[in-house]
Amino acid sequence: MLEGSCIFMPVSEKKRYKRRPRSVNADELKIIPLGGMGEIGKNITVFQYGDDMIVVDCGLKFPEEDMLGVDFVIPDTHYLLENKDKIRAIFITHGHEDHIGALPFVLPRLDVPLYCSRLTAGLIDNKMLDANTSYVPYYKEISPDVKVKAGCFTVEFIPVCHSIPDSLALAIHTPLGTIVHTGDFKLDPTPIDGVCTDFSAFAELGKAGVLLMMSDSTNIERPGVTPSEKTVGQTFERLFRLYKDKRIIIATFASNLHRAQQVINTAGRFNRKVVLIGRSMIANTDLAESLKYIDIPENMIITPQEAENLPSNRVVVLTTGSQGEPFSGLVMMSRGTHKMIKLGNRDLVIISATPIPGNEKLVSHTVNRLFACGCEVVYERDEKIHVSGHASRDELTMMLSMVKPKFFVPVHGEYRHLVRHAQLARDIGVSQKNVFILQNGDVLKFKNKNKAEFGERVQAGAVLIDGVALGGLESSVLRERRELSENGLVVLSLTVDQTYHLISPIQIKTKGSVFSAEDTDAFRELEKAAKNALAQFARTPGAREDALPTEIRRRIRDVFGRSSKNYPTIVPLITKVDF
């Protein structure tokens, strides 16, 4: 077990489920999403037939605004831990955080083989190092030309185009039929690395017959097709030419190696050197170069110190921070706190990403600060500085038409995306009774090839990670953080003798409260309330000692209720002195 802290939630959901006896219907095929349904991120799905289980992906998602102090969110894998002896393998579709980010917390507890591509394995290794775990995964490298037997399942891999190399779809052959899991994909005809989505493989599967298709729903609301990644390279060419006298800072996802390659290529054509900023940007670029996934000319990458000796129009800075992450390179530059890069009116900043839902405010604040630094900032979508890695509506239509599934389950999207994708499947010709919208914890059962139905739900929820490790704190911690953030803290220190009479003045400290030390009248009221509580306790024969802090809290709350209707967290500290 790793050391650290996390908050498990929801507790009520945990109590609702009980361990069930082994099913007598051992020949049922079950599809069980534990994350990724009705949300962007936290992707993980279980496929079970009898005593054999495989898992696809194991990702995280970033916290919502009210998750104070939480670093990220991972799936509740209680169901996997209960059935760990049945798990034959975990298969990873690609190396994005929402598909691999939970592995450092989940994999050591399951200790099962991990099937993934070479680049994905390297990215997982980096995450394991970040999490300070000594666990070494048992990797099995996969490629499109191999098939893997895992219990009663046989899995083959189909190359797909996405915003990271080595992305794969899965064809999972089960005793009841074939399941196609598209992973994250788009149908880019001109990918940067030359690896296109394998249309023929999907078409062949469709011709042979597909029992169930599970498909990426992220961009279902976008009409048409997703533009090629090469359009971003063309935009870079235009901006580099237009702003040839400025230093150029480009912020993007550290995992978007295709984008990094285009920045490097464009910098070379304009006789500029590239500075990498951000730990994850440096680590991912180094890894990709060592594995030959990107090509970096010799002496192209320089340090910030070397960049100081070059004219500003000879430098490109490639950094993290496109989502406004508080400690990322771009955000620290915008705040003026970055140790090596100081921004000014001779800089152009390009934010080559669109905000993940929930990050809009962070990105907006960052853009405002960049303008305040005097920079030119390019961030608008119509500037064509970013393209999605996910298929739009016409591409999703084409995929459904190629695969021709008998049953369909939309995945990877907020609830409205799943509903829209389900509607599209019905429009394409999938029978309405064969289209299912699942939520985390649902169980979709196939007793035969012709009928699917919902089974009894399993436990699914969220584990909120604070730090880098998995612990066991309750969700009350998150509630306490909200109360502290909203109403502040009041600490009262009382020193009493054996008869519970004060032997020194009461000390009161406040943090974030409407009362402060300068408000002497209010402090006198708080002190009076504490004294009254102490006197009441001393007059009560046989009173239990743990009743005194409760009485002090009640009377202090009464004071705040009369004056402000603001109820801070109240912490009485009582020291009993023996003479």
WOWOFEN-V766651 format. One record per backbone hydrogen bond with DSSP energy under -0.5 kcal/mol. NH is the residue of the N-H (numbers start at 1). CO is the residue of the C=O. E is the energy in kcal/mol with one decimal. If there is no record, write none. Layout:
BEGIN
<<NH;CO;E> <NH;CO;E>>
END
This chain:
BEGIN
<<5;466;-0.9> <7;464;-3.9> <8;6;-0.5> <8;473;-2.2> <9;462;-2.2> <14;10;-1.4> <15;11;-1.9> <16;12;-1.1> <17;13;-0.7> <17;14;-0.7> <26;24;-1.7> <28;25;-1.6> <29;446;-2.4> <30;28;-0.5> <30;48;-3.3> <31;444;-2.2> <32;30;-0.5> <32;46;-3.0> <34;44;-2.0> <35;44;-1.3> <38;36;-0.5> <38;413;-1.2> <39;413;-1.0> <41;39;-0.8> <42;60;-1.9> <43;98;-1.7> <44;35;-1.2> <45;56;-1.8> <46;32;-2.7> <47;54;-2.8> <48;30;-2.5> <49;52;-2.7> <50;28;-0.9> <52;49;-2.0> <53;86;-2.1> <54;47;-2.4> <55;89;-2.0> <56;45;-2.8> <57;55;-0.6> <57;91;-3.0> <58;99;-2.8> <59;43;-2.0> <60;97;-1.6> <61;73;-2.3> <67;64;-1.9> <68;66;-1.5> <70;67;-1.8> <71;465;-2.9> <72;465;-1.2> <73;61;-3.1> <74;463;-2.7> <75;59;-0.7> <76;461;-1.2> <77;75;-0.7> <81;77;-2.2> <82;78;-2.2> <83;79;-1.1> <84;81;-0.9> <86;83;-2.3> <87;83;-0.6> <87;84;-0.9> <88;53;-3.4> <89;53;-0.7> <90;113;-2.2> <91;55;-3.4> <92;115;-2.4> <99;96;-2.2> <100;96;-1.5> <101;97;-2.5> <102;58;-1.6> <103;58;-0.8> <103;100;-1.8> <105;102;-1.5> <106;102;-1.7> <107;103;-2.3> <108;103;-0.5> <109;106;-0.9> <110;106;-1.0> <110;107;-0.8> <111;107;-3.5> <114;138;-2.6> <115;90;-3.1> <115;113;-0.5> <116;114;-0.6> <116;140;-1.4> <121;117;-2.3> <122;118;-1.8> <123;119;-2.2> <124;120;-2.4> <125;121;-2.4> <126;122;-1.9> <127;123;-1.7> <128;124;-2.4> <129;125;-2.1> <130;126;-2.1> <131;127;-1.8> <132;129;-1.4> <133;128;-1.6> <137;135;-0.6> <139;137;-1.2> <140;114;-2.4> <142;116;-1.7> <146;143;-1.8> <148;155;-2.9> <150;148;-0.5> <150;153;-3.2> <153;150;-2.0> <154;173;-2.0> <155;148;-3.1> <156;171;-2.3> <157;146;-0.7> <158;169;-2.5> <160;167;-2.0> <161;186;-0.8> <168;93;-1.9> <169;158;-3.1> <170;181;-3.0> <171;156;-2.6> <172;170;-0.6> <172;179;-3.4> <173;154;-3.5> <173;171;-0.7> <174;172;-0.6> <174;177;-2.3> <177;174;-1.1> <179;172;-2.8> <180;212;-2.7> <181;170;-3.0> <181;179;-0.6> <182;180;-0.6> <182;214;-2.5> <186;161;-1.7> <188;186;-0.6> <191;188;-0.6> <194;191;-0.9> <196;194;-0.9> <198;159;-2.3> <199;197;-1.6> <202;198;-1.6> <203;199;-2.7> <204;200;-2.7> <205;201;-2.0> <206;202;-2.5> <207;203;-2.3> <208;204;-2.1> <209;205;-1.7> <210;404;-0.5> <211;178;-1.5> <212;178;-1.7> <213;407;-1.8> <214;180;-3.1> <215;409;-1.1> <216;183;-0.7> <217;411;-1.8> <217;412;-0.9> <219;391;-0.6> <220;217;-1.9> <222;219;-2.0> <223;221;-0.6> <231;228;-1.7> <232;229;-1.3> <233;229;-0.9> <234;230;-1.7> <235;231;-1.7> <236;232;-2.5> <237;233;-2.2> <238;234;-1.9> <239;235;-2.6> <240;236;-3.0> <241;237;-1.9> <242;238;-2.3> <243;239;-2.6> <244;241;-0.8> <246;243;-1.6> <247;346;-2.4> <248;315;-1.6> <249;247;-0.5> <249;348;-3.3> <250;317;-3.4> <251;350;-2.8> <252;319;-1.9> <256;253;-1.3> <257;255;-2.1> <258;163;-0.5> <260;256;-2.0> <261;257;-2.3> <262;258;-1.8> <263;259;-2.2> <264;260;-2.3> <265;261;-2.6> <266;262;-2.6> <267;263;-2.6> <268;264;-2.2> <269;265;-1.7> <270;266;-1.4> <271;268;-1.3> <272;267;-3.0> <273;314;-3.0> <274;300;-2.5> <275;316;-3.0> <276;302;-0.5> <277;318;-2.5> <282;278;-2.5> <283;279;-2.6> <284;280;-2.6> <285;281;-2.0> <286;282;-2.5> <287;283;-2.3> <288;284;-2.7> <289;285;-2.4> <290;286;-2.4> <291;287;-1.8> <292;289;-1.3> <293;288;-3.1> <294;288;-1.0> <296;294;-0.6> <297;295;-0.5> <300;297;-1.8> <302;274;-2.6> <307;303;-2.0> <308;304;-1.1> <309;306;-1.3> <310;307;-1.8> <314;311;-2.0> <315;312;-1.4> <316;273;-2.6> <317;248;-3.0> <318;275;-3.0> <318;316;-0.6> <319;250;-2.8> <319;317;-0.6> <320;277;-0.8> <324;321;-1.8> <328;325;-2.0> <330;320;-2.0> <332;328;-2.2> <333;329;-2.1> <334;330;-2.5> <335;331;-1.6> <336;332;-0.7> <336;333;-1.0> <337;332;-2.3> <338;332;-1.0> <342;340;-0.6> <347;344;-1.3> <348;247;-2.9> <349;376;-3.2> <350;249;-3.3> <350;348;-0.5> <351;349;-0.5> <351;378;-2.6> <352;251;-2.5> <352;350;-1.0> <353;351;-1.5> <359;356;-2.9> <363;359;-2.3> <364;360;-2.5> <365;361;-2.6> <366;362;-1.9> <367;363;-2.5> <368;364;-2.3> <369;365;-2.1> <370;366;-2.2> <371;367;-2.3> <372;368;-2.0> <373;369;-1.4> <374;371;-1.5> <375;370;-1.8> <376;347;-2.3> <378;349;-3.0> <379;377;-0.6> <383;380;-1.4> <384;381;-2.0> <391;185;-2.1> <393;219;-0.6> <393;222;-2.8> <394;224;-2.1> <395;224;-0.7> <396;392;-2.3> <397;393;-2.3> <398;394;-2.1> <399;395;-2.4> <400;396;-2.2> <401;397;-2.2> <402;398;-2.0> <403;399;-2.5> <404;400;-2.4> <406;210;-2.1> <407;211;-1.9> <408;434;-2.3> <409;213;-2.7> <410;436;-0.5> <411;215;-2.6> <412;36;-0.6> <413;36;-1.0> <413;39;-0.7> <415;38;-0.6> <417;414;-0.8> <418;414;-1.9> <419;415;-2.3> <420;416;-2.5> <421;417;-2.4> <422;418;-2.4> <423;419;-2.2> <424;420;-2.1> <425;421;-2.3> <426;422;-2.0> <427;423;-2.2> <428;424;-2.0> <429;425;-1.1> <430;425;-2.4> <434;431;-1.8> <435;432;-1.4> <436;408;-2.4> <436;434;-0.5> <438;436;-0.7> <441;33;-3.5> <442;439;-2.5> <444;31;-2.4> <445;443;-0.6> <445;453;-3.4> <446;29;-2.7> <447;445;-0.5> <447;451;-0.9> <448;451;-0.8> <451;448;-0.6> <453;445;-2.1> <455;443;-3.2> <458;441;-2.5> <462;9;-2.0> <463;74;-2.9> <464;7;-3.4> <464;462;-0.5> <465;72;-3.0> <465;463;-0.6> <466;5;-1.4> <466;464;-0.5> <467;465;-0.6> <469;5;-0.5> <471;469;-0.6> <473;6;-1.2> <477;474;-1.6> <478;475;-0.6> <479;475;-1.4> <480;476;-2.6> <481;477;-2.1> <482;478;-2.0> <483;479;-2.3> <484;480;-2.5> <485;481;-2.4> <486;482;-1.9> <487;483;-2.8> <488;483;-0.6> <488;484;-1.5> <489;511;-3.1> <490;569;-2.9> <491;509;-3.1> <492;571;-2.0> <493;507;-3.0> <494;492;-0.6> <494;573;-2.9> <496;494;-0.5> <496;575;-2.8> <497;501;-1.8> <500;497;-1.7> <503;495;-2.3> <504;495;-0.7> <507;493;-2.1> <509;491;-2.6> <511;489;-2.7> <519;516;-1.7> <520;518;-1.6> <523;519;-2.1> <524;520;-2.2> <525;521;-1.7> <526;522;-2.2> <527;523;-2.6> <528;524;-2.6> <529;525;-2.4> <530;526;-2.1> <531;527;-2.3> <532;528;-2.5> <533;529;-2.0> <534;530;-2.2> <535;531;-2.8> <536;532;-2.6> <537;533;-2.2> <538;534;-2.4> <539;535;-1.7> <540;536;-0.6> <540;537;-1.0> <541;539;-0.8> <543;540;-1.4> <547;544;-1.7> <548;545;-1.3> <549;545;-0.5> <550;546;-0.6> <551;547;-2.1> <552;548;-2.4> <553;549;-2.4> <554;550;-2.2> <555;551;-2.1> <556;552;-2.4> <557;553;-2.6> <558;554;-1.7> <559;555;-1.5> <560;556;-2.0> <561;557;-2.8> <562;558;-2.0> <563;559;-1.7> <564;560;-2.8> <565;560;-2.0> <566;560;-0.7> <567;565;-0.5> <568;566;-0.7> <569;488;-2.5> <571;490;-3.0> <571;569;-0.5> <572;570;-0.5> <573;492;-3.8> <574;572;-0.6> <575;494;-3.1> <575;573;-0.5> <576;574;-0.5> <577;496;-2.9> <577;575;-0.6>>
END
